[in-house]
Amino acid sequence: MNETVQHRPGRDAASDLRAFAAVALRRQGVVGAVAPSSPALARALTAVVPTTAAAVVVELGPGTGAISEAIRRRLAPGSRQVAVEIDPGMVTHLNRARPWLDVIQGDAARLGALLAARGIDRADAVVSTLPWSLFPEDRQEAVLGEIGRVLRPSGAFTTVTYLHAVPLARARRFRGRLRAAFDEVLTTGPVWRNVPPGLAYVCRRPVGHV
Ligand SMILES: C[S@@+](CC[C@H](N)C(=O)[O-])C[C@H]1O[C@@H](n2cnc3c(N)ncnc32)[C@H](O)[C@@H]1O
């Protein structure tokens, strides 16, 4: 068996942390987090990934792959998993550490075109850890519009916010934008076992007027 695909939790986690820190220090304006997501947050974000039938699942901002692993564990046979990552350093790390993952290097604002180039027109689930607070508001709208267009009517979109940011005006405006873009927006309970603690928004039925 190829050494790179064997399960080595300790070594994998250390290598993920090194890669995350290297990019985060250099590009905090793109990464927007101090550490990879925890398994608890990954579980909250990936509960929308169908386990019972083959599905197309798209991840936005995979970073070093903490969420990608959780998605992979849920997938039913015949499913397809694709991840869109803008940072070339993260893409290099993912290609080396998670060779099973189909990573597209690109901007989530071009999601439809990036998926079309892979022969994908619709997704059953979109899971994002994109740093929304770093995006100008027109860019937030552009990315949400792309997600709404690729998501099947029966699909679900999840994304994360951090607890300390919840009361901020900017975060409130982002929640308003989610509610304008989706018929249903639910909030999970707090996930304390993450640095920093966070929660997930679970969005269904894109309404198509963002
Ligand atoms: C907060 S980190 C999350 C990393 C990882 N998914 C996790 O949860 O540990 C955000 C990731 O989104 C990527 N990113 C930022 N802007 C992006 C964009 N416009 N399109 C795709 N990826 C983007 C960053 O490079 C970074 O890897």
The ligand as a MOL file (V3000), in Angstrom:
LIG
                    3D

  0  0  0     0  0            999 V3000
M  V30 BEGIN CTAB
M  V30 COUNTS 27 29 0 0 0
M  V30 BEGIN ATOM
M  V30 1 C -10.7470 29.0240 7.8280 0
M  V30 2 S -9.8020 28.1460 6.6450 0 CHG=1
M  V30 3 C -10.6180 26.5560 6.7590 0
M  V30 4 C -9.7130 25.3930 6.4690 0
M  V30 5 C -10.3110 24.0140 6.7400 0
M  V30 6 N -11.4900 23.7460 5.9320 0
M  V30 7 C -10.6510 23.8100 8.1860 0
M  V30 8 O -11.8420 23.8810 8.5240 0
M  V30 9 O -9.7390 23.5870 8.9650 0 CHG=-1
M  V30 10 C -10.4360 28.8650 5.1420 0
M  V30 11 C -9.9170 28.2670 3.8380 0
M  V30 12 O -10.6150 28.8910 2.7530 0
M  V30 13 C -9.6880 29.1690 1.6990 0
M  V30 14 N -10.2630 30.2570 0.8810 0
M  V30 15 C -10.3260 31.5870 1.2030 0
M  V30 16 N -10.9430 32.2620 0.2210 0
M  V30 17 C -11.3130 31.3520 -0.7280 0
M  V30 18 C -12.0010 31.4470 -1.9680 0
M  V30 19 N -12.4450 32.6180 -2.4410 0
M  V30 20 N -12.2010 30.3080 -2.6880 0
M  V30 21 C -11.7520 29.1020 -2.2210 0
M  V30 22 N -11.0660 28.9520 -1.0540 0
M  V30 23 C -10.8600 30.0620 -0.3100 0
M  V30 24 C -8.4210 29.5450 2.4590 0
M  V30 25 O -7.2640 29.4690 1.6450 0
M  V30 26 C -8.4410 28.5170 3.5890 0
M  V30 27 O -7.8300 27.3040 3.1930 0
M  V30 END ATOM
M  V30 BEGIN BOND
M  V30 1 1 1 2
M  V30 2 1 2 3
M  V30 3 1 2 10
M  V30 4 1 3 4
M  V30 5 1 4 5
M  V30 6 1 5 6
M  V30 7 1 5 7
M  V30 8 2 7 8
M  V30 9 1 7 9
M  V30 10 1 10 11
M  V30 11 1 11 12
M  V30 12 1 11 26
M  V30 13 1 12 13
M  V30 14 1 13 14
M  V30 15 1 13 24
M  V30 16 1 14 15
M  V30 17 1 14 23
M  V30 18 2 15 16
M  V30 19 1 16 17
M  V30 20 1 17 18
M  V30 21 2 17 23
M  V30 22 1 18 19
M  V30 23 2 18 20
M  V30 24 1 20 21
M  V30 25 2 21 22
M  V30 26 1 22 23
M  V30 27 1 24 25
M  V30 28 1 24 26
M  V30 29 1 26 27
M  V30 END BOND
M  V30 END CTAB
M  END
